[in-house]
Amino acid sequence: EVYKVLLQLAETINLVAPGGEPVPVTRLKPGDEVLIYVEKGGRHFGMKVEETVVER
């Protein structure tokens, strides 16, 4: 499946590569693979928040 996310462009925001190493958002390139965890709602500074986004 394909998922879309909104991420802040900052050195302090990291994702996780399949090998477990952190990947800064600022170093992501098209085609890079990262691990995801699907849950309802979202996160802000690591804290779970209940929000929705409506794309138009």
PDBQT receptor file of N, H, CA, C and O in Angstrom, charges set to zero:
ATOM      1  N   GLU A   1       0.829  -1.183   0.000  1.00  0.00    +0.000 N 
ATOM      2  CA  GLU A   1       0.000   0.000   0.000  1.00  0.00    +0.000 C 
ATOM      3  C   GLU A   1       0.872   1.244   0.000  1.00  0.00    +0.000 C 
ATOM      4  O   GLU A   1       2.034   1.202   0.403  1.00  0.00    +0.000 OA
ATOM      5  N   VAL A   2       0.304   2.338  -0.451  1.00  0.00    +0.000 N 
ATOM      6  H   VAL A   2      -0.640   2.372  -0.779  1.00  0.00    +0.000 HD
ATOM      7  CA  VAL A   2       0.996   3.619  -0.457  1.00  0.00    +0.000 C 
ATOM      8  C   VAL A   2       0.331   4.525   0.567  1.00  0.00    +0.000 C 
ATOM      9  O   VAL A   2      -0.893   4.651   0.585  1.00  0.00    +0.000 OA
ATOM     10  N   TYR A   3       1.128   5.153   1.413  1.00  0.00    +0.000 N 
ATOM     11  H   TYR A   3       2.122   5.051   1.397  1.00  0.00    +0.000 HD
ATOM     12  CA  TYR A   3       0.626   6.078   2.423  1.00  0.00    +0.000 C 
ATOM     13  C   TYR A   3       1.218   7.451   2.182  1.00  0.00    +0.000 C 
ATOM     14  O   TYR A   3       2.327   7.575   1.661  1.00  0.00    +0.000 OA
ATOM     15  N   LYS A   4       0.480   8.482   2.559  1.00  0.00    +0.000 N 
ATOM     16  H   LYS A   4      -0.420   8.382   2.982  1.00  0.00    +0.000 HD
ATOM     17  CA  LYS A   4       0.964   9.857   2.457  1.00  0.00    +0.000 C 
ATOM     18  C   LYS A   4       1.010  10.452   3.849  1.00  0.00    +0.000 C 
ATOM     19  O   LYS A   4       0.113  10.227   4.661  1.00  0.00    +0.000 OA
ATOM     20  N   VAL A   5       2.063  11.216   4.121  1.00  0.00    +0.000 N 
ATOM     21  H   VAL A   5       2.792  11.399   3.461  1.00  0.00    +0.000 HD
ATOM     22  CA  VAL A   5       2.207  11.870   5.422  1.00  0.00    +0.000 C 
ATOM     23  C   VAL A   5       2.687  13.298   5.235  1.00  0.00    +0.000 C 
ATOM     24  O   VAL A   5       3.289  13.636   4.216  1.00  0.00    +0.000 OA
ATOM     25  N   LEU A   6       2.417  14.122   6.216  1.00  0.00    +0.000 N 
ATOM     26  H   LEU A   6       1.927  13.848   7.044  1.00  0.00    +0.000 HD
ATOM     27  CA  LEU A   6       2.955  15.478   6.257  1.00  0.00    +0.000 C 
ATOM     28  C   LEU A   6       4.025  15.495   7.332  1.00  0.00    +0.000 C 
ATOM     29  O   LEU A   6       3.769  15.109   8.473  1.00  0.00    +0.000 OA
ATOM     30  N   LEU A   7       5.222  15.938   6.975  1.00  0.00    +0.000 N 
ATOM     31  H   LEU A   7       5.429  16.251   6.048  1.00  0.00    +0.000 HD
ATOM     32  CA  LEU A   7       6.323  15.980   7.930  1.00  0.00    +0.000 C 
ATOM     33  C   LEU A   7       6.955  17.360   7.930  1.00  0.00    +0.000 C 
ATOM     34  O   LEU A   7       7.074  18.003   6.887  1.00  0.00    +0.000 OA
ATOM     35  N   GLN A   8       7.354  17.803   9.094  1.00  0.00    +0.000 N 
ATOM     36  H   GLN A   8       7.258  17.282   9.942  1.00  0.00    +0.000 HD
ATOM     37  CA  GLN A   8       8.076  19.066   9.204  1.00  0.00    +0.000 C 
ATOM     38  C   GLN A   8       9.484  18.863   8.653  1.00  0.00    +0.000 C 
ATOM     39  O   GLN A   8      10.132  17.862   8.958  1.00  0.00    +0.000 OA
ATOM     40  N   LEU A   9       9.951  19.794   7.854  1.00  0.00    +0.000 N 
ATOM     41  H   LEU A   9       9.424  20.607   7.606  1.00  0.00    +0.000 HD
ATOM     42  CA  LEU A   9      11.295  19.707   7.286  1.00  0.00    +0.000 C 
ATOM     43  C   LEU A   9      12.291  20.270   8.297  1.00  0.00    +0.000 C 
ATOM     44  O   LEU A   9      12.561  21.471   8.319  1.00  0.00    +0.000 OA
ATOM     45  N   ALA A  10      12.832  19.383   9.134  1.00  0.00    +0.000 N 
ATOM     46  H   ALA A  10      12.613  18.408   9.117  1.00  0.00    +0.000 HD
ATOM     47  CA  ALA A  10      13.766  19.797  10.182  1.00  0.00    +0.000 C 
ATOM     48  C   ALA A  10      14.708  18.644  10.501  1.00  0.00    +0.000 C 
ATOM     49  O   ALA A  10      14.314  17.480  10.424  1.00  0.00    +0.000 OA
ATOM     50  N   GLU A  11      15.943  18.957  10.857  1.00  0.00    +0.000 N 
ATOM     51  H   GLU A  11      16.264  19.903  10.921  1.00  0.00    +0.000 HD
ATOM     52  CA  GLU A  11      16.936  17.938  11.226  1.00  0.00    +0.000 C 
ATOM     53  C   GLU A  11      16.476  17.106  12.419  1.00  0.00    +0.000 C 
ATOM     54  O   GLU A  11      16.911  15.965  12.580  1.00  0.00    +0.000 OA
ATOM     55  N   THR A  12      15.609  17.660  13.250  1.00  0.00    +0.000 N 
ATOM     56  H   THR A  12      15.257  18.586  13.119  1.00  0.00    +0.000 HD
ATOM     57  CA  THR A  12      15.180  16.960  14.464  1.00  0.00    +0.000 C 
ATOM     58  C   THR A  12      14.077  15.943  14.216  1.00  0.00    +0.000 C 
ATOM     59  O   THR A  12      13.732  15.183  15.121  1.00  0.00    +0.000 OA
ATOM     60  N   ILE A  13      13.512  15.910  13.002  1.00  0.00    +0.000 N 
ATOM     61  H   ILE A  13      13.793  16.527  12.267  1.00  0.00    +0.000 HD
ATOM     62  CA  ILE A  13      12.456  14.952  12.671  1.00  0.00    +0.000 C 
ATOM     63  C   ILE A  13      13.106  13.761  11.975  1.00  0.00    +0.000 C 
ATOM     64  O   ILE A  13      13.716  13.908  10.916  1.00  0.00    +0.000 OA
ATOM     65  N   ASN A  14      12.969  12.578  12.578  1.00  0.00    +0.000 N 
ATOM     66  H   ASN A  14      12.473  12.459  13.438  1.00  0.00    +0.000 HD
ATOM     67  CA  ASN A  14      13.575  11.367  12.030  1.00  0.00    +0.000 C 
ATOM     68  C   ASN A  14      12.524  10.300  11.770  1.00  0.00    +0.000 C 
ATOM     69  O   ASN A  14      11.533  10.191  12.493  1.00  0.00    +0.000 OA
ATOM     70  N   LEU A  15      12.756   9.521  10.732  1.00  0.00    +0.000 N 
ATOM     71  H   LEU A  15      13.561   9.609  10.145  1.00  0.00    +0.000 HD
ATOM     72  CA  LEU A  15      11.993   8.315  10.464  1.00  0.00    +0.000 C 
ATOM     73  C   LEU A  15      12.939   7.149  10.719  1.00  0.00    +0.000 C 
ATOM     74  O   LEU A  15      14.099   7.351  11.078  1.00  0.00    +0.000 OA
ATOM     75  N   VAL A  16      12.441   5.929  10.534  1.00  0.00    +0.000 N 
ATOM     76  H   VAL A  16      11.499   5.764  10.243  1.00  0.00    +0.000 HD
ATOM     77  CA  VAL A  16      13.275   4.753  10.794  1.00  0.00    +0.000 C 
ATOM     78  C   VAL A  16      13.403   3.934   9.515  1.00  0.00    +0.000 C 
ATOM     79  O   VAL A  16      12.402   3.593   8.884  1.00  0.00    +0.000 OA
ATOM     80  N   ALA A  17      14.636   3.622   9.139  1.00  0.00    +0.000 N 
ATOM     81  H   ALA A  17      15.449   3.899   9.651  1.00  0.00    +0.000 HD
ATOM     82  CA  ALA A  17      14.900   2.792   7.963  1.00  0.00    +0.000 C 
ATOM     83  C   ALA A  17      14.630   1.328   8.308  1.00  0.00    +0.000 C 
ATOM     84  O   ALA A  17      14.588   0.973   9.486  1.00  0.00    +0.000 OA
ATOM     85  N   PRO A  18      14.445   0.467   7.289  1.00  0.00    +0.000 N 
ATOM     86  CA  PRO A  18      14.183  -0.951   7.547  1.00  0.00    +0.000 C 
ATOM     87  C   PRO A  18      15.224  -1.624   8.450  1.00  0.00    +0.000 C 
ATOM     88  O   PRO A  18      14.890  -2.580   9.150  1.00  0.00    +0.000 OA
ATOM     89  N   GLY A  19      16.460  -1.154   8.451  1.00  0.00    +0.000 N 
ATOM     90  H   GLY A  19      16.731  -0.377   7.883  1.00  0.00    +0.000 HD
ATOM     91  CA  GLY A  19      17.496  -1.734   9.306  1.00  0.00    +0.000 C 
ATOM     92  C   GLY A  19      17.468  -1.222  10.736  1.00  0.00    +0.000 C 
ATOM     93  O   GLY A  19      18.247  -1.674  11.575  1.00  0.00    +0.000 OA
ATOM     94  N   GLY A  20      16.562  -0.267  11.022  1.00  0.00    +0.000 N 
ATOM     95  H   GLY A  20      15.929   0.100  10.340  1.00  0.00    +0.000 HD
ATOM     96  CA  GLY A  20      16.427   0.263  12.372  1.00  0.00    +0.000 C 
ATOM     97  C   GLY A  20      17.153   1.569  12.622  1.00  0.00    +0.000 C 
ATOM     98  O   GLY A  20      17.002   2.160  13.691  1.00  0.00    +0.000 OA
ATOM     99  N   GLU A  21      17.937   2.034  11.659  1.00  0.00    +0.000 N 
ATOM    100  H   GLU A  21      18.059   1.554  10.791  1.00  0.00    +0.000 HD
ATOM    101  CA  GLU A  21      18.679   3.275  11.864  1.00  0.00    +0.000 C 
ATOM    102  C   GLU A  21      17.784   4.492  11.590  1.00  0.00    +0.000 C 
ATOM    103  O   GLU A  21      16.902   4.434  10.733  1.00  0.00    +0.000 OA
ATOM    104  N   PRO A  22      18.014   5.597  12.322  1.00  0.00    +0.000 N 
ATOM    105  CA  PRO A  22      17.223   6.807  12.096  1.00  0.00    +0.000 C 
ATOM    106  C   PRO A  22      17.582   7.465  10.767  1.00  0.00    +0.000 C 
ATOM    107  O   PRO A  22      18.737   7.439  10.341  1.00  0.00    +0.000 OA
ATOM    108  N   VAL A  23      16.582   8.052  10.123  1.00  0.00    +0.000 N 
ATOM    109  H   VAL A  23      15.645   8.073  10.470  1.00  0.00    +0.000 HD
ATOM    110  CA  VAL A  23      16.789   8.762   8.864  1.00  0.00    +0.000 C 
ATOM    111  C   VAL A  23      16.183  10.159   9.018  1.00  0.00    +0.000 C 
ATOM    112  O   VAL A  23      14.961  10.288   9.106  1.00  0.00    +0.000 OA
ATOM    113  N   PRO A  24      17.015  11.211   9.054  1.00  0.00    +0.000 N 
ATOM    114  CA  PRO A  24      16.467  12.565   9.148  1.00  0.00    +0.000 C 
ATOM    115  C   PRO A  24      15.617  12.891   7.915  1.00  0.00    +0.000 C 
ATOM    116  O   PRO A  24      15.980  12.535   6.794  1.00  0.00    +0.000 OA
ATOM    117  N   VAL A  25      14.508  13.554   8.128  1.00  0.00    +0.000 N 
ATOM    118  H   VAL A  25      14.214  13.843   9.039  1.00  0.00    +0.000 HD
ATOM    119  CA  VAL A  25      13.626  13.943   7.024  1.00  0.00    +0.000 C 
ATOM    120  C   VAL A  25      14.401  14.737   5.976  1.00  0.00    +0.000 C 
ATOM    121  O   VAL A  25      14.131  14.618   4.781  1.00  0.00    +0.000 OA
ATOM    122  N   THR A  26      15.352  15.536   6.416  1.00  0.00    +0.000 N 
ATOM    123  H   THR A  26      15.571  15.632   7.387  1.00  0.00    +0.000 HD
ATOM    124  CA  THR A  26      16.117  16.377   5.495  1.00  0.00    +0.000 C 
ATOM    125  C   THR A  26      17.017  15.573   4.563  1.00  0.00    +0.000 C 
ATOM    126  O   THR A  26      17.538  16.122   3.592  1.00  0.00    +0.000 OA
ATOM    127  N   ARG A  27      17.209  14.284   4.839  1.00  0.00    +0.000 N 
ATOM    128  H   ARG A  27      16.785  13.839   5.628  1.00  0.00    +0.000 HD
ATOM    129  CA  ARG A  27      18.063  13.447   3.984  1.00  0.00    +0.000 C 
ATOM    130  C   ARG A  27      17.271  12.446   3.148  1.00  0.00    +0.000 C 
ATOM    131  O   ARG A  27      17.863  11.648   2.422  1.00  0.00    +0.000 OA
ATOM    132  N   LEU A  28      15.949  12.478   3.238  1.00  0.00    +0.000 N 
ATOM    133  H   LEU A  28      15.468  13.126   3.827  1.00  0.00    +0.000 HD
ATOM    134  CA  LEU A  28      15.132  11.546   2.454  1.00  0.00    +0.000 C 
ATOM    135  C   LEU A  28      15.216  11.878   0.972  1.00  0.00    +0.000 C 
ATOM    136  O   LEU A  28      15.250  13.043   0.576  1.00  0.00    +0.000 OA
ATOM    137  N   LYS A  29      15.250  10.820   0.160  1.00  0.00    +0.000 N 
ATOM    138  H   LYS A  29      15.223   9.873   0.481  1.00  0.00    +0.000 HD
ATOM    139  CA  LYS A  29      15.264  10.974  -1.290  1.00  0.00    +0.000 C 
ATOM    140  C   LYS A  29      14.136  10.128  -1.872  1.00  0.00    +0.000 C 
ATOM    141  O   LYS A  29      13.719   9.153  -1.247  1.00  0.00    +0.000 OA
ATOM    142  N   PRO A  30      13.636  10.478  -3.051  1.00  0.00    +0.000 N 
ATOM    143  CA  PRO A  30      12.612   9.637  -3.688  1.00  0.00    +0.000 C 
ATOM    144  C   PRO A  30      13.098   8.193  -3.790  1.00  0.00    +0.000 C 
ATOM    145  O   PRO A  30      14.225   7.939  -4.215  1.00  0.00    +0.000 OA
ATOM    146  N   GLY A  31      12.252   7.264  -3.403  1.00  0.00    +0.000 N 
ATOM    147  H   GLY A  31      11.337   7.470  -3.058  1.00  0.00    +0.000 HD
ATOM    148  CA  GLY A  31      12.595   5.849  -3.464  1.00  0.00    +0.000 C 
ATOM    149  C   GLY A  31      13.124   5.283  -2.156  1.00  0.00    +0.000 C 
ATOM    150  O   GLY A  31      13.208   4.064  -2.009  1.00  0.00    +0.000 OA
ATOM    151  N   ASP A  32      13.489   6.153  -1.184  1.00  0.00    +0.000 N 
ATOM    152  H   ASP A  32      13.420   7.144  -1.304  1.00  0.00    +0.000 HD
ATOM    153  CA  ASP A  32      13.933   5.658   0.121  1.00  0.00    +0.000 C 
ATOM    154  C   ASP A  32      12.790   4.901   0.789  1.00  0.00    +0.000 C 
ATOM    155  O   ASP A  32      11.627   5.282   0.653  1.00  0.00    +0.000 OA
ATOM    156  N   GLU A  33      13.115   3.839   1.501  1.00  0.00    +0.000 N 
ATOM    157  H   GLU A  33      14.059   3.529   1.611  1.00  0.00    +0.000 HD
ATOM    158  CA  GLU A  33      12.105   3.080   2.234  1.00  0.00    +0.000 C 
ATOM    159  C   GLU A  33      12.238   3.368   3.717  1.00  0.00    +0.000 C 
ATOM    160  O   GLU A  33      13.344   3.435   4.254  1.00  0.00    +0.000 OA
ATOM    161  N   VAL A  34      11.097   3.537   4.374  1.00  0.00    +0.000 N 
ATOM    162  H   VAL A  34      10.198   3.482   3.938  1.00  0.00    +0.000 HD
ATOM    163  CA  VAL A  34      11.065   3.761   5.818  1.00  0.00    +0.000 C 
ATOM    164  C   VAL A  34       9.976   2.884   6.420  1.00  0.00    +0.000 C 
ATOM    165  O   VAL A  34       9.048   2.461   5.730  1.00  0.00    +0.000 OA
ATOM    166  N   LEU A  35      10.102   2.620   7.706  1.00  0.00    +0.000 N 
ATOM    167  H   LEU A  35      10.856   2.963   8.266  1.00  0.00    +0.000 HD
ATOM    168  CA  LEU A  35       9.090   1.842   8.411  1.00  0.00    +0.000 C 
ATOM    169  C   LEU A  35       7.960   2.764   8.850  1.00  0.00    +0.000 C 
ATOM    170  O   LEU A  35       8.180   3.940   9.140  1.00  0.00    +0.000 OA
ATOM    171  N   ILE A  36       6.744   2.213   8.896  1.00  0.00    +0.000 N 
ATOM    172  H   ILE A  36       6.566   1.258   8.661  1.00  0.00    +0.000 HD
ATOM    173  CA  ILE A  36       5.607   2.999   9.371  1.00  0.00    +0.000 C 
ATOM    174  C   ILE A  36       4.821   2.185  10.386  1.00  0.00    +0.000 C 
ATOM    175  O   ILE A  36       4.898   0.956  10.421  1.00  0.00    +0.000 OA
ATOM    176  N   TYR A  37       4.071   2.890  11.200  1.00  0.00    +0.000 N 
ATOM    177  H   TYR A  37       4.008   3.887  11.172  1.00  0.00    +0.000 HD
ATOM    178  CA  TYR A  37       3.133   2.278  12.135  1.00  0.00    +0.000 C 
ATOM    179  C   TYR A  37       1.820   2.997  11.911  1.00  0.00    +0.000 C 
ATOM    180  O   TYR A  37       1.727   4.204  12.135  1.00  0.00    +0.000 OA
ATOM    181  N   VAL A  38       0.802   2.270  11.471  1.00  0.00    +0.000 N 
ATOM    182  H   VAL A  38       0.878   1.289  11.289  1.00  0.00    +0.000 HD
ATOM    183  CA  VAL A  38      -0.477   2.882  11.134  1.00  0.00    +0.000 C 
ATOM    184  C   VAL A  38      -1.360   2.907  12.379  1.00  0.00    +0.000 C 
ATOM    185  O   VAL A  38      -1.614   1.874  12.999  1.00  0.00    +0.000 OA
ATOM    186  N   GLU A  39      -1.821   4.106  12.732  1.00  0.00    +0.000 N 
ATOM    187  H   GLU A  39      -1.615   4.945  12.228  1.00  0.00    +0.000 HD
ATOM    188  CA  GLU A  39      -2.742   4.257  13.849  1.00  0.00    +0.000 C 
ATOM    189  C   GLU A  39      -3.692   5.403  13.545  1.00  0.00    +0.000 C 
ATOM    190  O   GLU A  39      -3.409   6.239  12.686  1.00  0.00    +0.000 OA
ATOM    191  N   LYS A  40      -4.803   5.443  14.237  1.00  0.00    +0.000 N 
ATOM    192  H   LYS A  40      -5.033   4.764  14.935  1.00  0.00    +0.000 HD
ATOM    193  CA  LYS A  40      -5.777   6.506  14.033  1.00  0.00    +0.000 C 
ATOM    194  C   LYS A  40      -5.286   7.775  14.728  1.00  0.00    +0.000 C 
ATOM    195  O   LYS A  40      -4.676   7.705  15.795  1.00  0.00    +0.000 OA
ATOM    196  N   GLY A  41      -5.551   8.926  14.127  1.00  0.00    +0.000 N 
ATOM    197  H   GLY A  41      -6.047   8.982  13.260  1.00  0.00    +0.000 HD
ATOM    198  CA  GLY A  41      -5.099  10.185  14.702  1.00  0.00    +0.000 C 
ATOM    199  C   GLY A  41      -3.712  10.523  14.196  1.00  0.00    +0.000 C 
ATOM    200  O   GLY A  41      -3.309  10.068  13.125  1.00  0.00    +0.000 OA
ATOM    201  N   GLY A  42      -2.991  11.305  14.947  1.00  0.00    +0.000 N 
ATOM    202  H   GLY A  42      -3.318  11.674  15.817  1.00  0.00    +0.000 HD
ATOM    203  CA  GLY A  42      -1.653  11.704  14.550  1.00  0.00    +0.000 C 
ATOM    204  C   GLY A  42      -0.778  11.931  15.763  1.00  0.00    +0.000 C 
ATOM    205  O   GLY A  42      -1.168  11.629  16.891  1.00  0.00    +0.000 OA
ATOM    206  N   ARG A  43       0.408  12.464  15.524  1.00  0.00    +0.000 N 
ATOM    207  H   ARG A  43       0.725  12.709  14.607  1.00  0.00    +0.000 HD
ATOM    208  CA  ARG A  43       1.342  12.748  16.620  1.00  0.00    +0.000 C 
ATOM    209  C   ARG A  43       1.934  14.134  16.424  1.00  0.00    +0.000 C 
ATOM    210  O   ARG A  43       2.160  14.580  15.299  1.00  0.00    +0.000 OA
ATOM    211  N   HIS A  44       2.177  14.797  17.528  1.00  0.00    +0.000 N 
ATOM    212  H   HIS A  44       1.994  14.435  18.442  1.00  0.00    +0.000 HD
ATOM    213  CA  HIS A  44       2.826  16.108  17.529  1.00  0.00    +0.000 C 
ATOM    214  C   HIS A  44       3.867  16.069  18.629  1.00  0.00    +0.000 C 
ATOM    215  O   HIS A  44       3.525  15.893  19.799  1.00  0.00    +0.000 OA
ATOM    216  N   PHE A  45       5.133  16.231  18.274  1.00  0.00    +0.000 N 
ATOM    217  H   PHE A  45       5.412  16.374  17.324  1.00  0.00    +0.000 HD
ATOM    218  CA  PHE A  45       6.243  16.082  19.222  1.00  0.00    +0.000 C 
ATOM    219  C   PHE A  45       6.169  14.736  19.941  1.00  0.00    +0.000 C 
ATOM    220  O   PHE A  45       6.492  14.639  21.125  1.00  0.00    +0.000 OA
ATOM    221  N   GLY A  46       5.742  13.698  19.217  1.00  0.00    +0.000 N 
ATOM    222  H   GLY A  46       5.480  13.776  18.255  1.00  0.00    +0.000 HD
ATOM    223  CA  GLY A  46       5.675  12.358  19.781  1.00  0.00    +0.000 C 
ATOM    224  C   GLY A  46       4.439  12.069  20.612  1.00  0.00    +0.000 C 
ATOM    225  O   GLY A  46       4.217  10.927  21.013  1.00  0.00    +0.000 OA
ATOM    226  N   MET A  47       3.633  13.086  20.877  1.00  0.00    +0.000 N 
ATOM    227  H   MET A  47       3.814  14.015  20.551  1.00  0.00    +0.000 HD
ATOM    228  CA  MET A  47       2.421  12.904  21.675  1.00  0.00    +0.000 C 
ATOM    229  C   MET A  47       1.239  12.635  20.744  1.00  0.00    +0.000 C 
ATOM    230  O   MET A  47       1.076  13.310  19.728  1.00  0.00    +0.000 OA
ATOM    231  N   LYS A  48       0.419  11.647  21.096  1.00  0.00    +0.000 N 
ATOM    232  H   LYS A  48       0.552  11.099  21.922  1.00  0.00    +0.000 HD
ATOM    233  CA  LYS A  48      -0.735  11.307  20.274  1.00  0.00    +0.000 C 
ATOM    234  C   LYS A  48      -1.769  12.429  20.334  1.00  0.00    +0.000 C 
ATOM    235  O   LYS A  48      -2.090  12.931  21.411  1.00  0.00    +0.000 OA
ATOM    236  N   VAL A  49      -2.290  12.818  19.165  1.00  0.00    +0.000 N 
ATOM    237  H   VAL A  49      -2.030  12.410  18.290  1.00  0.00    +0.000 HD
ATOM    238  CA  VAL A  49      -3.332  13.844  19.077  1.00  0.00    +0.000 C 
ATOM    239  C   VAL A  49      -4.451  13.321  18.189  1.00  0.00    +0.000 C 
ATOM    240  O   VAL A  49      -4.208  12.541  17.268  1.00  0.00    +0.000 OA
ATOM    241  N   GLU A  50      -5.659  13.744  18.464  1.00  0.00    +0.000 N 
ATOM    242  H   GLU A  50      -5.857  14.377  19.212  1.00  0.00    +0.000 HD
ATOM    243  CA  GLU A  50      -6.807  13.373  17.638  1.00  0.00    +0.000 C 
ATOM    244  C   GLU A  50      -7.113  14.545  16.716  1.00  0.00    +0.000 C 
ATOM    245  O   GLU A  50      -7.625  15.572  17.161  1.00  0.00    +0.000 OA
ATOM    246  N   GLU A  51      -6.801  14.396  15.440  1.00  0.00    +0.000 N 
ATOM    247  H   GLU A  51      -6.385  13.562  15.078  1.00  0.00    +0.000 HD
ATOM    248  CA  GLU A  51      -7.047  15.430  14.444  1.00  0.00    +0.000 C 
ATOM    249  C   GLU A  51      -7.457  14.776  13.142  1.00  0.00    +0.000 C 
ATOM    250  O   GLU A  51      -7.254  13.579  12.939  1.00  0.00    +0.000 OA
ATOM    251  N   THR A  52      -8.026  15.564  12.278  1.00  0.00    +0.000 N 
ATOM    252  H   THR A  52      -8.191  16.537  12.443  1.00  0.00    +0.000 HD
ATOM    253  CA  THR A  52      -8.313  15.099  10.928  1.00  0.00    +0.000 C 
ATOM    254  C   THR A  52      -7.869  16.175   9.947  1.00  0.00    +0.000 C 
ATOM    255  O   THR A  52      -7.826  17.358  10.283  1.00  0.00    +0.000 OA
ATOM    256  N   VAL A  53      -7.545  15.754   8.743  1.00  0.00    +0.000 N 
ATOM    257  H   VAL A  53      -7.580  14.792   8.471  1.00  0.00    +0.000 HD
ATOM    258  CA  VAL A  53      -7.164  16.669   7.677  1.00  0.00    +0.000 C 
ATOM    259  C   VAL A  53      -8.064  16.375   6.493  1.00  0.00    +0.000 C 
ATOM    260  O   VAL A  53      -8.205  15.224   6.082  1.00  0.00    +0.000 OA
ATOM    261  N   VAL A  54      -8.667  17.411   5.949  1.00  0.00    +0.000 N 
ATOM    262  H   VAL A  54      -8.552  18.346   6.283  1.00  0.00    +0.000 HD
ATOM    263  CA  VAL A  54      -9.519  17.256   4.778  1.00  0.00    +0.000 C 
ATOM    264  C   VAL A  54      -8.791  17.880   3.597  1.00  0.00    +0.000 C 
ATOM    265  O   VAL A  54      -8.530  19.083   3.584  1.00  0.00    +0.000 OA
ATOM    266  N   GLU A  55      -8.463  17.056   2.603  1.00  0.00    +0.000 N 
ATOM    267  H   GLU A  55      -8.675  16.079   2.613  1.00  0.00    +0.000 HD
ATOM    268  CA  GLU A  55      -7.804  17.568   1.402  1.00  0.00    +0.000 C 
ATOM    269  C   GLU A  55      -8.869  17.947   0.393  1.00  0.00    +0.000 C 
ATOM    270  O   GLU A  55      -9.833  17.209   0.190  1.00  0.00    +0.000 OA
ATOM    271  N   ARG A  56      -8.697  19.084  -0.231  1.00  0.00    +0.000 N 
ATOM    272  H   ARG A  56      -7.914  19.683  -0.066  1.00  0.00    +0.000 HD
ATOM    273  CA  ARG A  56      -9.668  19.543  -1.241  1.00  0.00    +0.000 C 
ATOM    274  C   ARG A  56      -8.991  19.749  -2.558  1.00  0.00    +0.000 C 
ATOM    275  O   ARG A  56      -9.639  20.134  -3.532  1.00  0.00    +0.000 OA
TER     276      ARG A  56
